[in-house]
Amino acid sequence: MKLADRLAGSSRAPGGFHCLISVRWPITLRRRRTGKFSGKANGLSENEAVTYLGFFEPDGVRGGTLRSAEKDLLAPFPAPVIPSSLVRELRLDGGEFIEVLIENPDPHHKVVLQSLKAITSIDGRDLDDHHDFSRFDELPRFDAYERLTLSVEGGPLAMRIVDLFAPLGVGQHGLIVAEPGAGKSVFIQQTANALAELHPDTEVMILLLGERPEEVTNMERSIPGGVISSSSYRDDSSHVRTAELSLMRARRLVEAGKDVFVLIDSVTELAQAYNSEVRDPHRVIDDVLNPVAIDRTQELLQSAVDVEGGGSLTILGSVAAGTGSELDDLVFEALRGKGGMEVFLSAELAGLKISPAIDIGRSVGCQGLLHSEELGVAEDFRKKLARGPLEKEMPALHKVMRQYESNGELLEATS
């Protein structure tokens, strides 16, 4: 499939160029030898002019490089270097989708750092138009959150439970608290599919950190859109760089007025990767969580924003609980209660063959997103759950909800 065909929502923008802002990941970055690409105008012969496309990853003093977006952002490929002088001149913050012209490229891909001849476009725009948008930190924030609906008539019960008991607002960040064997992967797949069906204009990024390659493949086959991964075979630095570059890209899309949803699996892996980077090499004890690691993790999660009159960034991340790992518990305790919602996936419920294994009593959301009838029904259900044993009351609640095709029908019947 051609690159242009994989740019969801790309459109012809004023000025006659294709807008590559609404990129749906992953994107195959093509290495294109071109005699048609104004080679003569640039003083290059047909065999010497090559166009590269990639996402800009800043690299401190040196400037930065362009990175692939083919599933693995850090996959080895000849990475053109953009010097720091151009980074400052063009105000590149990271995550921009950039097209460059390479001079005298190595035909065998043996040269890792290619020689940059020119930058031809940034996010599909001419360079003169690149500064038309406000930078992410300058965007006006909007506090009156709109509910991000995830349930449809006849859809998965788990999504209906989230909408009624733990709603998530656009521009908020939330957590999936997942105990082992509680159905986290299925929940993530259902969430991604709900977003694709109900919010087709939202750019969805599924970011997998520390997962086995088989799990990455399964996720790619189970959901629409794109999956970005740094698998369990990669080191902690790869997890950190992949997460940070993905969030940079999300911020650039928000600057352009797009609604973006980032789902991170898992935030626990990310926090531990940060912890590994800042760990004192002379310490013998491993199960110590450096506050800097949590601060950096929280900083990414708090990128969530609803821009007044513009785009939004919503983030949902999974954290591990009940694993027996002291470090996992420390990460969970440090992050809990900091976001707009938490959905708790219970190993106890899963062990009782109760599905979905969402512990409603421990799941919370932004109550301001619910209207009075929903609040009343949710409160009644919570009281019933508190009266008896979970293994009895939870299936009874599921049975009542399944009698109706949607939460709307449930509310009509109980009000």
Steps between C-alpha positions, in 0.01 A plus 500: 500500500630844410598739775231748401236229537603439860451855617154491652311823453764666285351774289595754238581814692513860378818556310480174310682256730379189681447549870684219681399617844234237569737207473361165612782283627691292401623656179732332255781742435607463140854553377440649159767563240364777290594673178160670514570659836661817358841334504640733235368807681693393808817432307470124543492233237208253479691237697607741769163642610312301762194601703463378857193522722514457876412629845742743659666383822696776676843412626624790707806686375530306174151594385310181423422224254206371297353176628296228332135448589474140385372346827838548669597868506861418576547230236842532335490695178717776349399793718552848354640743754343846536760739646426704811510827303205385287318365804514845659414683179199281424395471868487122486378351829499132405243276335468705180448294183777631275593448137865560416728477199819296544818571309716211372326228704661163554312258271558205733365667817837454668533861604299559815514879502410634157601839367211749500459715189168674569177483700208511259195482730396468864172321575411539134534878508747729329766627736353852490170362633652295780464772764127556444408298811547579868748282686361237736589678825338820371162344418202626707378223732131416540372355829138419411571143389277322252432131560686259273229241437619143447181292496269425209170316483568127517870563562733352766370520856841623618463824304150557641636452852772757435250754366270458801741450789838641390445751218800663336498855373659630182837646594535302822739220589393179667633163613413138433603329823555140390564199719651190334261303282218753534446561126710810439575423134134439418404823677757696299379346175138583582597857587691545172211356297250724681709807422520404132124453477379792708778755443632438147654848479715439807859394439560188711850388601543166676842504666630161618806502727671185624247261344603175334517518118216245480278729705589794276402298191174392662414861583577613145262237363224577749455874468465759225754774463862477603712346772835641609721266698823458687487130578638306795815432297587870497680678784366761739639784292293379204183501711565856615590636156204330332257637758641851490509520120143367481378764744692767309314394187171514686573856613577609144164360386322687779672822394348445157152472650468120506339287771748233611461196727814324627469163671821392679558138599663516731573805709662266753761401241556865413548602864743214558689596184534855631603355835774299333632812328527702822603213730821539697732232351663457843175398674454130558126510573291484181149551641547871564291747304675827431260797529649639179371194310145562623527871424601429141224241458242734648620781274415290193158407638427862583548592135127424474316819409178631352579811297241774497375528143756246378618142534544273799730234640349221710728240659409163648779287646512158662676437830573161653364407843504186711805356323705439814760749379579772751606734222171447313312584820707815552423622148128432546484677837690799363264545204161405641248777556688745277285470186141549396402134522615154606365166383596208724530157336477237773682167502249379761206562266686343209573195715126467565439502122324836528550702184567783457709486817452870581478563874240775498553572869861598437446669162445874499448773241414864464151518649444841347474329160183312607152649508279457804318187376830324430638600839191358669516165320875468554462572871219242535715234334796581722285464812376160386857385437600605852222293662620152417792291379656612173464159337122528541423867450724567197343231275158628609595853392630370167176310447292814554714706260494229232121508498532829314690573180636831621542715808232727359245218509612408851446856621155519343397175668629591845408868518 
